[in-house]
Amino acid sequence: MKKYLFIILTIVCSSSAADNGSQSEKDYFTLWNSCEALTVLQDYVKDVTDPNSKNFIKEEDRIATFDMDGTFIGELYSTYFEYNLLEHRVLDDESYKYIAPDDVKETAQQIRDFVRNGTPLPDHFDMKHANAAAKAYEGMSLKEFDAYVKAYAAKPAYGFQGMTYEESFYKPMLQVFDYLKDHGFTYYVVSGSDRFICRTLVEPLGISPSHVIGMDVGLRSNKQGEEAGVNYTMEKDEYLVRTGELIIKNLKTNKVLQIAQEIGKVPVLSFGNSSGDEAMHNYCMGNRKYRTLTFMLVADDDVRDHADLAEGARREAKWRKNGYTVISMKNDFKTIYGEGVEKTTEK
């Protein structure tokens, strides 16, 4: 009798432990609906973290890369935080707007016209903006620029009620960060936005500045003048300031180059939301050593967010054809920005 009782207790305890393990796994994704993308991700992580699997990946090689704008931070109407910041700097900031160069003013006005009137942005506007942004913050120390970004990020997000820019994270995507971290993955933010803007915005998430890759402008010591850095010795009382020189716009294949230079390993997971992320995804998929997975988030929810449904459908079809796993904001997310946030009709 004791023998049978021991067997029964063992079975019950094992079943209970299995249920608890399953529940623990589900708890990571309380803000997600049951969906293909989530199943694919969880199956993948379970496979590559299993030491007995042929696809096992050592922890030091579990590298994941994430685009920022539109991937885990909102493209709020739809444009980028750094576009909004430049518009504010040039058209609203009393300390700067009267001295802004003409080309910088034109760039900022084009952003405002796009946001408020729907006027299309000109071709290759990403590069025009990048050059204008480099000039707009020239001379700011890194500390001053960080404070400037934080002050603007604390403002109410245009096009929404109940949310500031600094709160505009896609809450379900933050659960992906937690899930990957707890399963031995190291993740990097690889964005087309200014590196120092990205660092400021993701600071509340506990993402190290060394794990942020973005657009770069030149830096120099505040007393360096025009002398080349290789010839100049910075003194201990000096500090770094931004210059008006654009070094790199971190889009498309430039993302791949930066990943290779700064991480030194080919990622095994990659998350994005636009054509600017396709090269990064393809680089990941080309990893010859490990099984890989890539995700594209599609903006297909025009009720809880601002979205171009026709463009979203076009992108989804293309991305599925390319072999990327699609995350649908409309179908896969229980919430986008959290409780109490509403899209406004103003746009």
N, C-alpha and C positions, 0 to 999 in steps of 0.2 A: 504493500500500500504506500509506504514511504517513497519507494522507487518511482511509482506512478505519479505521486504528488510532486516530486522533484522535477519530473519531465514536464508536467503541466505548468508549473511555475516558471520553468525555463522558457517554455514557448511563449507564455504570456509576457514575460519580461522582455524577450527578444522582440516580440511584436510591438510592445510599447515603445521600446528604444527606436525601432524602425519608424514608427509613427512620429516620434519626437524629432527624429532626424529629418523626416520629410517636412514636418511643420516648420522646422528651423529654416530649411531651404526656402519655403514659400514666404516666410516672414521678410525676406530681403525685398520682396516685390509687392508690397501691400498697395502700391499706387498703380499697379499694372492690371489690365485685364488678361485673362488667359489668351495667349496669342502665339502665332507661329514664331515670331522673332524671339520671344522669351524662351520658348521651348528649345529653339536652335541654340541659343546662348547657353542655357543650362546644360544641355546635352554635351555641348562642346567642352565646357569647363569641367564637367564630370569626367569626360574622356581624357583630356590632356593633363589633369591633375592626379590621375590614377597611376600609381607606380607600376601596376601590372599591365597597363595598356601599351600597345605598340606606338601610340601617339603621345606618350608621356612627354611633358616639357619640363625641364628643370626650372626651378623658381627664378634663377638669374636670367633666364631667357623668356620669361612670361612678360613680354613687353606689349602694352596696349597704347595706342595713340588716339587722341580725341581732338577733332576740330572743336572750336568753341562756339562762335555765333551760329545759331540755328541748330546746333547739335546738343548743347546742354544749357545755353543761355539764349533767351528770346531774341529773334530778329523782329523787333516790336512793331514794325508797320510797313512793309518789311524792309528794313535796312539794318545797319549795324550800329552798335553802341558808339564805336569810334567815329562814325559819320555824324551821329547826333551830337557828340562832343565837339566836333569841329564846327558844326552849324552854330552851336551855342557860343563857342569861343570867338568866332568871327562876327556874328550878327547880333549877339546879345551881351557879350562881355564888355562893359564900359572901359575897362583898362586896356583893351586890345583892339576893338573893332575899328577905331578911327585911324589906326596905324597899320592895319593889315594890308599886305600887298594886293594889287588888283587881281592877280590870278588866284590868290587864296580866297578873296571875296567872291569871285565868280564861282569857285568850286562850292563854297558854303551855300550860296544862293541856289545853286542847282540842286543841292540836297534838300533845301527847304521847299523848293518848287515841286520836287518829286514827292516828298512826304505829304505836303498839304494840298497839292493840286493834281498830283498824279502825272506830272510832266516827266516823260522818260529821261533817264540819265543818258548822257552820250556814250558812245562806244569806248571801251577801255577806260571807263571812269575809275576803276580801282587804282590804276597807276596815277591818274590825275589827282585823286584824293590823297594817295600816299605821299606824293611830292608836296602837296599843299599842307598836309598835316606836319610833315617834317619842318616846314617853315613856320607854321603857326605856333609851335611850342619852343622854338629856338631860344636858347638862353636860359630856359628853366633848369634848375637843379633837379636831380632825380627825386629828392625829397619834396620839392615844390610841386613837381608834376604828379607825384603820388597823391598829395593832398588835393590837388585840383581835380583829379579823376574821382576821388572819393566824395568831394563836395558835390560834383555833378551827379554821381551815382545815387546820392541820397535824395534826389529830386523825384517827384511823381513821374512814373513812366507814361509818356504820351501815348494816347490810344487805349489806356486802361484806367480802371478805378481800383483802389485798394492795393497798389503795388508801386514800389520805387524801382529804379533801374537796378540797384544793388540786390534786390530781391527777385529779379526776373529769371530765376533758374527754372528749367524744366525739372520739376521735383521727381518724376519717375527716373530720369536719367541720373540723378544723384544717387539713387539706390543701386545703379549699376556700378558706380565707383566703389561703394561699400562692399558690394558682392565680390568684385574682382580683388580688392585689397585683401579681403578675408580668405581668398583662395590663392594668395601668393603672387598676384600680378602687380607689376609696377606700371603706372600709367603716366603719360605725358600729354600736356595740352600743346597741340601743334596748330596754330591759328594764323590766318592772314592778317589779323589785327596787330596793332603795335604791341610788342613784347611787354612793355611796361604797363600798358593798359590791362593786358591780360593778367599780369601778375597781381595787380591791384584787385581786379574783379574776382579772381579765384582764391585770394587770400583767406576769406572766411571758410572755404572748403578744406583748408589745411594742406593745399597743394603747394609744395616747395617751389620757390622761384626758380630753382635749378631744373625743374621739370616743366618749364614753360618756354616754348619756342614760338616766336612770332616775327612780324615785320620789325626790321631794325633800322634805326637812324644812327648817325655818327655821334660819338660822345667825345668830350675833351675836358681837361681840367679848366677850372674857371680862370686861371691865370696863364694858360698855355698860349693864348693868342693863335697865330697862324703857324707856329712852329710844329713840325712833325713830331708825333709821339715818340718815334724812335730816337729823336735827338733831344727830347725834353724830359727832365726828371721832375716829377711831381713832388711837391713838399707836403708834409704831414698836415698842414693847416688848410690845404686846398680841397676842393670837392668837384665832382663831375657835373657837367651841364650838357644838355642836349644841343646838337647842332642842327642846321637846316639841311643836312646831307642825308638823302635816302640811301641806305646800303642795300637792302633787299626787301622786296615785297614777297611775303611767304605764301605763295599760291602755287598750285599745280606741281610741276616737277621741282620747283624751288623747295616745296615741303619735303620732298624726298632727299634732296641734297642736304637740307638742314638736319633731318633725322640721321642721316649717315654721319654727318660731321659731329653732331652733339650727343647722340645716343650711342652710336657705334654698333648697333645691332638692328637687324631687320625685325620689325614688329610681327607679332602673331595674331593680334587683334587690332582692328581699325574701325573708328566710328566717325561719320561725317554727315553732310547734308546737301552738298552742292558739287558742281563740276570741278571746283577748286580742290576737292578732296579725292577725286578719282585717281590721280597719279599716286597719292599716298596709299590708297586701297590696293592698287595694282602692284605696288612695291611690296606690300604685305603679302598679297596672294602669290607673289613670285618667290617667297621664302622656300628654299629647297630643302631645308632641314626639318621643318615642323609643319604640322597641320595648322591651317590658318582660317580666319573667319573675318568677314567685313560686313559692316552695317551702314545703311543710309537711312536717315530719318527724313520722312516726307511731310511737309507742311500741308496737310489735307483737312484741317479743322478750321472752318471759317466762322464757327459759332463761338468757340472759346478763345480763338486767336485770329490774327489777320492772315489770310491765306489766299493765294491764287490757285483755285482748284484745277483749272485747266493745265497750268504749269506743273502742279503737283502730280497730276495724272501722267503727263508726258515724262517727267523725271522717273516716276515709279516704273513705268514700262521699260525705260532705258536701263535703269539700275538692275532690274530683275534679269534683263538680257545679259548684262555684264557679270552676273553671278554674285551680286551683293544681296544680302538679306535686308529687306525693307522693314522699317519701323513706322507704323502709321500712328500719327498723333491722335487722330480721330478715333480709331478703333482700339488702339493698344493702351492708351493712357486713361486711367480713371479720372485723373486731374492733370492739368498742365502746370499751373503756377500755384496751386493750393487753394484752400478755402478763402472766400471773401474777395477774390479777384475777378473782375468782370471786364470784358472787352467793351469799349464804348463805340458808339456809332461815329464819333469824330475821328477823322483820319486824315 
